Every structure is written in structure tokens, then in C-alpha cells.
Amino acid sequence: MLDKVWNLLPAPPDGFADSIGHPPFEAQLLYNRGIHRAGEAAAFLNAGDDLAHDPFLLPDMDKAAARLRTAVLWNDTVGVFGDFDTDGVSGTAIVVSALESLGLKVVPYLPHRVDEGHGLNIQAVETLAEQGVTLLVTVDNGISSRSEIAHAAKHGIETIITDHHALPDDPPDATAIVNPRRGDSVYPYEHLTGAGLAYKVIEGLWMSLGRERPERLLELAALGTVADVAPMSGENRYIVKRGLELLKETDHPGLRALFMVSGANRGELDSEALSFSVIPRLNAAGRLGDAKISLDLLTTSDKQKAGTIASQLESVNEQRKALAATSIEEARRQVYSSPGGRLPPLLFVESEDWLPGILGLIASNLSEQFCRPAVVVRRGEKESRASARSIPEFDIIDAIRSTSPNLLRHGGHPEAAGFTVATDDLSRLQGELVASAEERLQDTMLVPSLEIDAVASPTSLPGDRFEFIRRIGPHGKGNPAPTLLMRDAGVLRAIKVGGGREHLKLQLGHGGKVWDAIAFKQAEKQVRHGDTLDVVYTFGLNSWNGQTTFQLTVLDFRPSAGH
């Protein structure tokens, strides 16, 4: 594992704390998040509905709402075509639940990851047509499905596209394309996820029907927004904050059952708990097979059925973890066997045995560990599928699009993408991607780093500072949990924990107090009782068997200077 570089962020200018009315420690955290004026600080901390925008500022929202109103009048059968990850599933659940509540017959369709892959396909269109669908709503996809949407039109099916992915040069000919990334969009915020955009569409429909905002659906929008690792800024911040508040008191049978099997403490629910406890279970079904199980959980009103499905997801998630661990280890072996022992600027690994559903997990692990783009391929006899994850300095979807016009299918974001390619073209594509990375990253130091907010031991921080850290949340991309540096912490205890004994459970002494700490996936580091360490950490809560205790999450550590 590469050693991390520690970057201590600079202090704000003199007088900054007084100018925004916060103590120096709080002012430092706000400054590091781009808050430079008092008014900005208040808006950031409140994350209220003033961050939410009029849905009719979105392109084609008027057309989408009008067609959906017509569907109610004509009693159309509406197909909702989603995606198999949590963003797509939760967004699909939003649209399905809302339209069913209007009395419409709704036919949900989630593609099978292995048999169909991402995005709308001709067979799905045929299946929906056979079920009498006359209006199709896409969720988290559709912007690249020009031929499929044209095929739907031949069956008399009109299409409303709701998609937040980058637009191709030749977008489909649809009744409405609701996408904040359109060049003609005047919507103030472009980073909505598939689920967030689905919520805005239903919000727009509700407004056009003279109904109150469907706020309860923010529970599902929050799930999708956190799952998609979207920027935790602007409207996303409002969606997640309000969604978390609603989730803590939810009476949704599926969500309550999911919290129970995951061990999540609803009273202390935050974005981190969603990321590590809830979302992996929702994702598991789609990774190993049929995501419809997760959709059924999010749309059922039957408590008994919800409990049964949640138990199924728990079992599937255990299978997913075992498969992922084995596959990640094999991928790492391929990386370590790079010719000459030198890591290329872009990692490219492949296997005939890896399941398509875990390619993204492998790519994320490699990209994070080795701090460079990673492409992970499931090689097939004629066609091969790949998932790619990247670093901020390298736009992976742009690189994929610029390498070859012969990709069978592709899509994604600058830091996460996927594609299907003819296996005969795989070697050439690898060479083009590596060459692109060599050119674009030649001046980039490909070493993992930690941005540290401040030097501060937990002993030196009064209790209200922990509450302030929570107010900065919800945390996520662009608004990470505050990262602090504690110097000269004494190791009182260090044991390896976890199913594979890959984590370190620590007791750290500092300033006359003892702190429980967990260092995830750092058990290979040598540490023992009596060592003195400098520790980079975040504040955390540990929920287990219904009990929640305070602990430090250790991001990295090293021997203290002079010890």
C-alpha cells in the first residue's frame, strides 16, 4: 500500500473567525469548505429548503409534467425504466410510488446487470410494449439510448427521459429530456443524481396538480444521492439533510426492515451510516443478479413482505462481500505484477471469472489504494464489459469516448464510467487508455493524500465542537467529515478485528483520557502497546446491537517524530 502524503490545510486570514462569528476551530472548518462570509456560513449550516430550486427551471419540465397529467386523464399504462444501482432503484421507486398513488397502472423495469447491462435496450422496449405501455419514463438513464427510444416510438410509446449523465452529441428524440446538464438549462444546480432528479420531476408534477410537495419521497432521494457519491453541496445538501431527518422517523416498511437487518441506529443516522450499512445491502441484489428485489423492498407497504425481502438482501450482501474480497485480491496481484515493478498511470486488469456486478467495487478499491484511474474488465468470448473509476485529475468518461468510436456501449461520469467493447478490440483500447493517462497525468503526482483540517486532539475539543462537526454534515464528496491530526498519542491496546482480521481496533491515550479508535483495512501496519503515534482521524459513532458509542475513525497513522 502506498504511503499517504499529509497536507495540513492553511489557516484562514487574520480576523476571519470574528468576521463570521464563529470560534477559531469552527471558522477553520468552514473556511476549508469554501465558506468565506457570514451569510454563506449560515446558509451552509442550515441547509434549508432555500437550497431547493423551482423544478420548472429544469429543461422540458413543463413538457414532462403536461404529458404525465395527460397520462392520468387518459389512464395510460406507464413504464418506468430504471437502473440496478441504489441511485437508479431509489429513483425508480420514487416515480413508481408517486404515479401509482395517482391511480395509474405502472410497469417498473430494471435491467438485469449480467443479461442486459446498463441502459435501455430493444428487448426491454419490446417487453414493455407487450404489456400495453404507452408512456415510458426513464430514471437515471436514457440520454444515450437514441435507437432504443426511436424503437419505442414505432410501438406508439412516448418517452420522458430523466437522466443526469453527460449528453451525447446526438440526444434521443423524446417527448421530454429532463437533464440539468443540458446546454440550454437554466437550472441553478447541475449535480442532481438520478434519484434527486426523479424527485424533482414528481415535485413538478405535484405542483402542476396543485398538490403539496411530496416531501416524504426525500427519504428515497437521499438514499440515491448518497449512493451515487454526488457532490454534497447546494440542493444535494438539502435533499440529504432533510431526507435523513425523515428517515430517522420513517414508517416506510421496507426502510425500517432494512435498518433492522443492517444494524443501523435510526436515531443516529447520517450519510456515513447510509454508505456503509444500508446502501451496500440495496446494491447487493443488482450486483449479483436481479435488482427487482431491492425495488420491491422500497415499494412494498406490507411489513411481513418487507422483513422477508430485507433478510434476502442481507444474505445476498454476505455473498457479495465474499466474492468481492476474493476478486479484489486477484486484481491487486495483477497490479503488483506490472512489468518492471512500475505502476502505469492507469491500471487495467481483467478476468474471465469476475462478475459484472463487482467490477465497480474492484475498480474503486484499486483507484483508491493506488491513486490512479483503474479499469476492471470481465473478459468474454466475443464481448467484454468494464467498469472504471478515476481520480479528480483524470476525466475517465472523456478518455473512454476519445479512444475509440467502436465501443458497443458506454456511459458515466468523469470519475466513474463503464463500457462494453468487442473482446478483439480490448488490447488496443487498453493501449489507448494508458497512453491517454500518460499524456494527461504526466505532471500529476500519483500518490494518495489526506487533507487535514487542523491539528487538534479530541481531548482539546469541548463537547459542543462535536455537535458543530455534525452540523457541518451531511458529509460526502466536496464536504468530507472534518479530518484532524492528533500528535503523540500513546497506544494502550491494538488488536486485529474483522472477519479477515484486516482492521485495527485501538485504544489511544492522550491528555489523560482514553479514546477508542478503529483503523479500517490497516491491520498490516506494525503497531503495539507503548508506541507513540501521530494519528489522522475523524470523529465517529459506533453502533452495535442497538448501542451507540463514540469512537475515532483512524485514516492513517505513523510513529511520532523522535519516537
C-alpha positions as CSV (number, residue, x, y, z in Angstrom):
1,M,0.0,0.0,0.0
2,L,1.3,3.4,-0.9
3,D,2.1,5.8,1.9
4,K,-0.2,8.8,2.1
5,V,1.0,12.4,2.0
6,W,-0.4,14.5,4.8
7,N,-1.4,18.0,3.7
8,L,-2.3,20.4,6.6
9,L,-4.7,23.0,5.1
10,P,-3.7,26.6,5.7
11,A,-5.3,28.7,8.4
12,P,-7.8,31.4,7.4
13,P,-6.8,35.0,7.2
14,D,-6.4,37.0,10.5
15,G,-9.8,38.2,11.7
16,F,-11.8,35.7,9.7
17,A,-13.2,33.9,12.8
18,D,-14.6,37.3,14.1
19,S,-15.9,38.3,10.7
20,I,-18.2,35.2,10.5
21,G,-19.0,35.0,14.2
22,H,-17.5,31.5,15.0
23,P,-14.7,30.4,17.3
24,P,-11.3,29.7,15.5
25,F,-11.8,25.9,15.3
26,E,-15.2,26.2,13.7
27,A,-14.0,29.0,11.5
28,Q,-11.2,26.9,10.2
29,L,-13.6,24.1,9.2
30,L,-15.9,26.4,7.4
31,Y,-13.0,28.2,5.6
32,N,-11.7,24.8,4.4
33,R,-15.1,24.2,2.8
34,G,-15.2,27.4,0.9
35,I,-17.2,29.5,3.3
36,H,-15.8,33.0,3.3
37,R,-18.6,35.2,4.5
38,A,-21.1,35.1,7.5
39,G,-24.1,34.8,5.2
40,E,-22.6,31.8,3.5
41,A,-21.9,30.1,6.8
42,A,-25.5,30.4,7.9
43,A,-26.9,29.1,4.7
44,F,-24.4,26.2,4.7
45,L,-25.1,25.1,8.2
46,N,-28.9,25.4,7.9
47,A,-29.0,23.5,4.6
48,G,-32.7,24.5,4.4
49,D,-35.2,24.4,1.6
50,D,-33.8,27.7,0.3
51,L,-31.2,25.5,-1.4
52,A,-34.0,23.7,-3.3
53,H,-35.0,25.2,-6.7
54,D,-38.2,25.5,-8.8
55,P,-38.4,22.2,-10.7
56,F,-39.8,24.1,-13.7
57,L,-36.4,25.7,-14.2
58,L,-35.3,22.3,-15.4
59,P,-35.3,21.8,-19.2
60,D,-38.6,20.3,-20.5
61,M,-40.1,20.0,-17.1
62,D,-43.3,21.7,-18.4
63,K,-43.5,19.1,-21.2
64,A,-42.9,16.2,-18.8
65,A,-45.5,17.4,-16.3
66,A,-48.0,18.0,-19.0
67,R,-47.6,14.6,-20.5
68,L,-47.8,12.9,-17.1
69,R,-51.0,14.9,-16.4
70,T,-52.4,13.6,-19.7
71,A,-51.5,10.1,-18.7
72,V,-53.7,10.4,-15.7
73,L,-56.6,11.7,-17.8
74,W,-56.1,9.0,-20.4
75,N,-55.4,6.3,-17.9
76,D,-52.2,5.4,-19.7
77,T,-50.1,2.4,-18.7
78,V,-46.8,3.9,-17.8
79,G,-43.5,2.1,-17.9
80,V,-40.7,3.2,-15.6
81,F,-37.2,2.0,-16.8
82,G,-34.6,2.5,-14.1
83,D,-31.1,1.2,-13.3
84,F,-29.9,-1.5,-11.0
85,D,-27.7,0.5,-8.6
86,T,-29.2,2.2,-5.5
87,D,-29.5,5.6,-7.2
88,G,-31.5,4.1,-10.1
89,V,-33.5,1.8,-7.8
90,S,-34.5,4.5,-5.4
91,G,-35.3,6.9,-8.2
92,T,-37.5,4.3,-9.8
93,A,-39.2,3.7,-6.5
94,I,-40.0,7.4,-6.3
95,V,-41.6,7.5,-9.7
96,V,-43.4,4.2,-9.3
97,S,-44.8,5.1,-5.9
98,A,-45.9,8.6,-6.9
99,L,-47.6,7.5,-10.2
100,E,-49.4,4.6,-8.5
101,S,-50.7,6.9,-5.9
102,L,-52.5,8.8,-8.8
103,G,-54.2,5.6,-9.8
104,L,-52.1,4.9,-12.8
105,K,-51.1,1.4,-13.9
106,V,-47.3,1.4,-13.6
107,V,-44.9,-1.2,-15.1
108,P,-41.5,-0.9,-13.5
109,Y,-38.5,-2.4,-15.3
110,L,-35.0,-2.7,-14.0
111,P,-32.4,-4.3,-16.4
112,H,-30.6,-7.4,-15.3
113,R,-26.9,-6.5,-14.8
114,V,-25.5,-9.7,-16.3
115,D,-28.0,-10.4,-19.1
116,E,-28.7,-6.8,-20.2
117,G,-26.2,-4.4,-18.7
118,H,-26.8,-0.6,-18.2
119,G,-29.3,1.4,-20.1
120,L,-32.4,0.9,-22.2
121,N,-32.4,-2.0,-24.7
122,I,-34.5,-3.2,-27.5
123,Q,-35.8,-6.3,-25.7
124,A,-36.9,-4.2,-22.7
125,V,-38.8,-1.9,-25.1
126,E,-40.5,-5.0,-26.7
127,T,-41.4,-6.3,-23.3
128,L,-42.9,-3.0,-22.1
129,A,-44.9,-2.7,-25.4
130,E,-46.3,-6.2,-24.9
131,Q,-47.6,-5.1,-21.5
132,G,-49.5,-2.2,-23.0
133,V,-47.1,0.7,-22.1
134,T,-47.9,3.9,-24.0
135,L,-45.7,6.2,-22.0
136,L,-42.2,5.4,-20.8
137,V,-40.3,7.3,-18.1
138,T,-36.6,6.6,-17.8
139,V,-34.8,7.1,-14.5
140,D,-31.0,7.6,-14.2
141,N,-30.6,6.6,-17.9
142,G,-31.9,7.1,-21.4
143,I,-29.8,10.1,-22.6
144,S,-27.6,7.8,-24.7
145,S,-30.5,5.5,-25.9
146,R,-31.3,7.2,-29.2
147,S,-32.1,4.0,-31.2
148,E,-34.0,2.3,-28.4
149,I,-36.2,5.4,-27.9
150,A,-36.8,5.5,-31.6
151,H,-37.8,1.9,-31.5
152,A,-40.2,2.6,-28.7
153,A,-41.8,5.3,-30.8
154,K,-42.5,2.7,-33.5
155,H,-44.6,0.9,-30.9
156,G,-46.5,4.1,-30.2
157,I,-44.7,4.7,-26.9
158,E,-43.8,8.2,-26.0
159,T,-40.7,8.7,-23.7
160,I,-39.8,11.1,-20.9
161,I,-36.1,10.9,-20.2
162,T,-34.9,11.8,-16.7
163,D,-31.1,11.5,-16.7
164,H,-28.3,13.4,-15.1
165,H,-25.4,11.9,-17.2
166,A,-23.5,13.9,-19.7
167,L,-25.3,14.4,-23.0
168,P,-24.1,12.9,-26.3
169,D,-23.8,14.9,-29.4
170,D,-27.0,13.4,-30.8
171,P,-29.5,13.0,-27.9
172,P,-32.7,11.0,-28.5
173,D,-35.9,12.3,-30.0
174,A,-38.1,12.2,-26.9
175,T,-41.2,13.9,-25.6
176,A,-39.1,15.5,-22.9
177,I,-35.5,15.3,-21.8
178,V,-35.2,16.5,-18.2
179,N,-31.5,16.8,-17.6
180,P,-29.8,19.7,-15.7
181,R,-26.6,19.2,-17.8
182,R,-28.3,20.3,-21.0
183,G,-26.6,23.2,-22.7
184,D,-29.8,25.2,-22.6
185,S,-30.5,24.5,-18.9
186,V,-31.1,27.5,-16.6
187,Y,-31.4,25.3,-13.6
188,P,-29.1,26.7,-10.9
189,Y,-27.7,23.3,-9.8
190,E,-26.4,20.6,-12.2
191,H,-25.3,17.9,-9.8
192,L,-28.6,16.2,-9.0
193,T,-28.5,12.4,-9.0
194,G,-30.9,10.1,-10.8
195,A,-33.0,9.8,-7.6
196,G,-32.8,13.6,-7.0
197,L,-33.9,14.3,-10.5
198,A,-36.8,11.8,-10.2
199,Y,-37.9,13.6,-7.1
200,K,-37.8,17.0,-8.9
201,V,-40.0,15.5,-11.7
202,I,-42.6,14.3,-9.2
203,E,-42.4,17.6,-7.4
204,G,-43.1,19.4,-10.6
205,L,-46.0,17.1,-11.4
206,W,-47.4,17.6,-7.9
207,M,-47.1,21.4,-8.3
208,S,-48.9,21.3,-11.6
209,L,-51.7,19.3,-10.0
210,G,-52.0,21.8,-7.2
211,R,-50.7,19.4,-4.6
212,E,-48.3,20.0,-1.7
213,R,-44.7,19.0,-2.2
214,P,-44.2,15.2,-1.9
215,E,-41.6,15.7,0.9
216,R,-41.8,12.1,2.2
217,L,-40.1,11.0,-1.1
218,L,-37.0,12.8,0.0
219,E,-36.2,9.6,2.1
220,L,-35.6,7.8,-1.2
221,A,-33.9,10.7,-2.9
222,A,-31.4,11.0,0.0
223,L,-30.5,7.3,-0.4
224,G,-29.8,7.7,-4.1
225,T,-27.9,10.9,-3.6
226,V,-25.5,9.4,-1.0
227,A,-25.2,6.2,-3.0
228,D,-24.1,8.0,-6.2
229,V,-21.3,9.8,-4.3
230,A,-22.7,13.1,-5.6
231,P,-21.2,16.4,-4.5
232,M,-22.6,17.2,-1.1
233,S,-23.3,20.8,-2.0
234,G,-26.2,23.0,-2.9
235,E,-29.5,21.2,-3.4
236,N,-28.0,17.8,-2.8
237,R,-27.1,19.0,0.7
238,Y,-30.7,19.9,1.3
239,I,-32.0,16.7,-0.1
240,V,-29.8,14.5,2.1
241,K,-30.2,16.6,5.2
242,R,-34.0,16.6,5.0
243,G,-34.1,13.0,3.8
244,L,-32.0,11.9,6.8
245,E,-34.4,13.7,9.2
246,L,-37.3,11.9,7.6
247,L,-35.5,8.5,7.6
248,K,-35.0,8.8,11.4
249,E,-38.7,8.8,11.9
250,T,-39.8,6.8,8.9
251,D,-42.8,4.5,8.9
252,H,-41.8,3.0,5.5
253,P,-42.0,-0.8,6.0
254,G,-39.1,-1.5,3.6
255,L,-36.7,1.0,5.0
256,R,-37.5,0.1,8.6
257,A,-36.8,-3.6,7.8
258,L,-33.5,-2.6,6.1
259,F,-32.4,-0.6,9.1
260,M,-33.1,-3.6,11.3
261,V,-31.0,-6.1,9.3
262,S,-28.2,-3.7,8.8
263,G,-28.0,-2.7,12.5
264,A,-28.2,1.0,11.7
265,N,-29.3,3.1,14.6
266,R,-32.1,5.3,13.2
267,G,-31.6,7.9,15.9
268,E,-28.0,8.5,14.9
269,L,-28.5,8.0,11.1
270,D,-26.1,10.0,8.9
271,S,-24.7,9.8,5.4
272,E,-21.8,7.6,6.6
273,A,-24.3,5.1,8.1
274,L,-26.2,5.0,4.8
275,S,-23.0,4.4,2.9
276,F,-21.6,1.6,4.9
277,S,-24.7,-0.1,6.3
278,V,-27.8,0.5,4.2
279,I,-26.7,1.2,0.6
280,P,-24.5,-1.9,0.2
281,R,-27.4,-4.1,1.0
282,L,-29.7,-2.4,-1.5
283,N,-26.9,-2.6,-4.1
284,A,-26.2,-6.3,-3.4
285,A,-29.2,-7.7,-5.3
286,G,-28.3,-5.8,-8.5
287,R,-24.7,-6.7,-8.3
288,L,-25.3,-10.4,-8.1
289,G,-28.5,-10.7,-10.1
290,D,-31.8,-9.0,-10.1
291,A,-32.3,-5.6,-8.6
292,K,-36.0,-6.0,-8.6
293,I,-35.7,-7.4,-5.1
294,S,-34.5,-4.0,-3.8
295,L,-37.2,-2.2,-5.8
296,D,-39.8,-4.5,-4.2
297,L,-38.5,-3.6,-0.8
298,L,-38.7,0.2,-1.5
299,T,-42.2,0.0,-2.9
300,T,-44.0,-2.5,-0.6
301,S,-46.5,-1.5,2.0
302,D,-46.5,-5.0,3.6
303,K,-44.4,-5.2,6.8
304,Q,-44.1,-9.0,6.6
305,K,-43.0,-8.9,3.0
306,A,-40.6,-6.2,3.8
307,G,-39.0,-8.3,6.5
308,T,-38.6,-11.3,4.2
309,I,-37.0,-9.2,1.5
310,A,-34.6,-7.5,3.9
311,S,-33.4,-10.9,5.1
312,Q,-32.9,-11.9,1.5
313,L,-30.8,-8.8,0.9
314,E,-28.7,-9.5,4.0
315,S,-27.9,-13.0,2.7
316,V,-27.1,-11.7,-0.8
317,N,-24.9,-9.0,0.7
318,E,-22.8,-11.6,2.6
319,Q,-22.3,-13.4,-0.7
320,R,-21.3,-10.1,-2.4
321,K,-18.7,-9.4,0.3
322,A,-17.1,-12.8,-0.1
323,L,-16.9,-12.6,-3.9
324,A,-15.6,-9.0,-3.8
325,A,-12.8,-9.8,-1.3
326,T,-11.5,-12.7,-3.5
327,S,-11.7,-10.7,-6.7
328,I,-10.0,-7.6,-5.2
329,E,-7.1,-9.8,-4.0
330,E,-6.7,-11.2,-7.5
331,A,-6.8,-7.7,-9.1
332,R,-4.2,-6.5,-6.7
333,R,-1.9,-9.4,-7.6
334,Q,-2.2,-8.3,-11.3
335,V,-1.3,-4.8,-10.3
336,Y,1.7,-5.8,-8.3
337,S,2.9,-7.9,-11.2
338,S,3.2,-4.9,-13.5
339,P,6.3,-5.2,-15.8
340,G,9.4,-3.8,-14.2
341,G,7.5,-3.3,-10.9
342,R,6.5,0.2,-12.1
343,L,2.8,1.1,-11.8
344,P,1.4,2.5,-15.0
345,P,-0.6,5.8,-14.8
346,L,-3.8,3.8,-15.5
347,L,-4.4,0.4,-14.0
348,F,-6.0,-2.1,-16.4
349,V,-6.9,-5.6,-15.0
350,E,-9.1,-8.3,-16.4
351,S,-10.5,-11.8,-15.7
352,E,-13.0,-14.2,-17.3
353,D,-14.3,-15.1,-13.8
354,W,-15.3,-11.7,-12.3
355,L,-19.0,-11.0,-12.1
356,P,-20.1,-7.8,-13.8
357,G,-21.7,-6.7,-10.6
358,I,-18.5,-6.4,-8.7
359,L,-16.3,-4.8,-11.3
360,G,-17.1,-1.3,-9.9
361,L,-16.1,-2.4,-6.4
362,I,-12.8,-3.7,-7.7
363,A,-12.1,-0.5,-9.7
364,S,-13.0,1.7,-6.7
365,N,-10.7,-0.3,-4.4
366,L,-7.7,-0.1,-6.9
367,S,-8.2,3.6,-7.7
368,E,-8.3,4.5,-4.0
369,Q,-5.4,2.3,-3.0
370,F,-3.1,3.2,-5.8
371,C,-4.3,6.8,-6.5
372,R,-4.8,6.5,-10.3
373,P,-7.5,5.6,-12.7
374,A,-8.5,1.9,-12.8
375,V,-10.3,-0.1,-15.5
376,V,-11.6,-3.5,-14.5
377,V,-12.7,-5.9,-17.2
378,R,-14.8,-9.0,-17.3
379,R,-13.4,-10.6,-20.4
380,G,-15.9,-12.5,-22.6
381,E,-15.5,-14.7,-25.6
382,K,-16.9,-12.0,-28.0
383,E,-17.7,-9.0,-25.8
384,S,-16.1,-7.7,-22.7
385,R,-17.6,-5.4,-20.0
386,A,-15.7,-2.9,-17.9
387,S,-16.1,-0.6,-15.0
388,A,-13.8,2.3,-14.5
389,R,-13.1,4.6,-11.5
390,S,-10.8,7.6,-11.6
391,I,-9.2,10.4,-9.7
392,P,-10.2,14.1,-10.0
393,E,-7.3,14.9,-12.3
394,F,-8.4,12.4,-15.0
395,D,-11.8,12.5,-16.7
396,I,-12.4,8.9,-17.3
397,I,-15.5,9.2,-19.4
398,D,-13.9,11.7,-21.7
399,A,-10.9,9.4,-22.1
400,I,-13.1,6.5,-22.9
401,R,-15.1,8.5,-25.5
402,S,-11.9,9.8,-27.1
403,T,-10.2,6.5,-27.5
404,S,-12.3,4.7,-30.0
405,P,-15.6,5.0,-31.9
406,N,-16.0,1.3,-31.8
407,L,-17.3,0.9,-28.3
408,L,-20.5,-1.1,-28.2
409,R,-21.9,0.8,-25.2
410,H,-20.6,3.3,-22.8
411,G,-21.6,6.0,-20.2
412,G,-20.9,7.5,-16.9
413,H,-19.2,10.4,-15.1
414,P,-15.7,12.0,-15.0
415,E,-14.8,9.7,-12.1
416,A,-17.0,6.7,-12.7
417,A,-17.8,5.1,-16.0
418,G,-18.5,1.8,-17.8
419,F,-18.4,0.4,-21.3
420,T,-18.8,-2.7,-23.4
421,V,-16.3,-3.5,-26.1
422,A,-15.6,-6.3,-28.6
423,T,-13.0,-8.5,-27.0
424,D,-10.9,-8.4,-30.1
425,D,-10.6,-4.6,-29.6
426,L,-9.7,-4.9,-25.9
427,S,-5.9,-4.8,-26.2
428,R,-5.9,-1.8,-28.5
429,L,-8.3,0.0,-26.2
430,Q,-6.1,-0.7,-23.2
431,G,-3.1,0.8,-25.0
432,E,-5.1,3.9,-25.9
433,L,-6.4,4.5,-22.4
434,V,-2.9,4.1,-20.9
435,A,-1.4,6.4,-23.5
436,S,-4.2,9.0,-22.7
437,A,-3.4,8.7,-19.0
438,E,0.3,9.1,-19.6
439,E,-0.3,12.3,-21.5
440,R,-2.8,13.8,-19.2
441,L,-1.2,12.8,-15.9
442,Q,2.4,13.4,-16.7
443,D,2.7,16.4,-14.3
444,T,0.5,14.8,-11.6
445,M,2.0,13.1,-8.5
446,L,0.0,9.9,-8.3
447,V,0.3,9.4,-4.5
448,P,-2.7,9.2,-2.1
449,S,-3.0,12.2,0.1
450,L,-5.0,13.3,3.2
451,E,-6.2,16.9,3.5
452,I,-6.1,17.7,7.2
453,D,-8.4,20.5,8.6
454,A,-6.5,21.2,11.8
455,V,-4.1,19.9,14.5
456,A,-6.5,19.0,17.3
457,S,-6.7,16.2,19.8
458,P,-10.2,15.0,20.8
459,T,-9.2,15.9,24.4
460,S,-8.7,19.5,23.5
461,L,-12.2,19.9,21.9
462,P,-15.2,20.7,24.1
463,G,-18.4,18.7,23.6
464,D,-20.1,21.4,21.5
465,R,-17.3,21.1,18.9
466,F,-18.5,17.5,18.1
467,E,-22.0,18.9,17.7
468,F,-20.7,21.5,15.3
469,I,-18.9,18.8,13.3
470,R,-22.3,17.1,12.9
471,R,-23.9,20.4,11.8
472,I,-21.4,20.6,9.0
473,G,-22.9,17.4,7.7
474,P,-24.2,15.7,5.8
475,H,-20.7,14.7,4.7
476,G,-19.7,13.5,1.3
477,K,-17.9,14.4,-1.8
478,G,-16.8,18.1,-1.6
479,N,-17.8,18.2,2.1
480,P,-15.8,15.5,3.8
481,A,-16.0,14.8,7.5
482,P,-13.5,17.1,9.3
483,T,-10.1,15.4,9.3
484,L,-7.9,16.2,12.3
485,L,-4.4,15.4,13.4
486,M,-3.6,14.3,17.0
487,R,0.1,14.2,17.8
488,D,1.9,12.0,20.3
489,A,-1.0,9.6,21.1
490,G,0.0,6.6,23.2
491,V,-1.1,3.1,22.1
492,L,-2.7,1.4,25.1
493,R,-4.1,-1.5,23.1
494,A,-4.0,-2.8,19.5
495,I,-5.8,-5.8,18.2
496,K,-6.8,-7.1,14.8
497,V,-10.5,-7.4,14.1
498,G,-12.9,-8.2,11.3
499,G,-13.7,-11.4,9.5
500,G,-10.3,-11.4,7.8
501,R,-8.6,-9.6,10.7
502,E,-8.0,-6.7,8.3
503,H,-8.9,-3.9,10.7
504,L,-7.1,-2.5,13.8
505,K,-9.1,-1.8,17.0
506,L,-7.1,0.7,19.1
507,Q,-7.2,2.4,22.4
508,L,-5.3,5.6,22.3
509,G,-4.2,7.7,25.3
510,H,-3.9,11.5,25.1
511,G,-4.1,14.3,27.6
512,G,-5.1,12.0,30.4
513,K,-8.0,10.4,28.5
514,V,-8.5,7.2,26.6
515,W,-10.1,7.1,23.2
516,D,-11.5,4.0,21.3
517,A,-10.5,4.0,17.7
518,I,-10.8,1.9,14.6
519,A,-8.4,1.8,11.7
520,F,-10.2,0.2,8.8
521,K,-8.0,-2.1,6.5
522,Q,-4.8,-1.1,8.2
523,A,-4.0,-4.3,10.1
524,E,-0.9,-4.8,8.0
525,K,0.8,-1.9,9.7
526,Q,3.0,-2.7,12.7
527,V,1.8,-1.2,16.0
528,R,2.0,-2.4,19.5
529,H,1.3,-1.3,23.1
530,G,3.5,1.5,24.2
531,D,4.1,3.0,20.7
532,T,3.6,6.8,20.3
533,L,1.8,7.8,17.2
534,D,0.7,10.8,15.2
535,V,-2.9,10.0,14.1
536,V,-5.1,11.4,11.4
537,Y,-8.7,10.8,12.4
538,T,-12.3,11.8,12.1
539,F,-15.0,11.7,14.8
540,G,-17.3,8.8,14.6
541,L,-20.1,6.8,16.2
542,N,-20.1,3.0,16.5
543,S,-23.5,1.4,16.5
544,W,-23.6,-2.3,17.6
545,N,-26.5,-4.3,18.9
546,G,-28.6,-1.2,19.3
547,Q,-25.9,0.6,21.3
548,T,-24.1,3.7,20.0
549,T,-20.7,4.7,21.4
550,F,-18.2,7.5,20.5
551,Q,-15.0,6.5,18.7
552,L,-12.3,7.8,16.4
553,T,-12.0,6.6,12.8
554,V,-8.3,6.5,12.1
555,L,-7.5,7.4,8.5
556,D,-3.7,7.0,8.8
557,F,-1.0,6.9,11.4
558,R,2.8,6.9,11.7
559,P,5.3,6.9,14.5
560,S,5.6,10.3,16.2
561,A,8.7,12.3,15.5
562,G,11.5,11.4,17.8
563,H,10.0,8.0,18.7
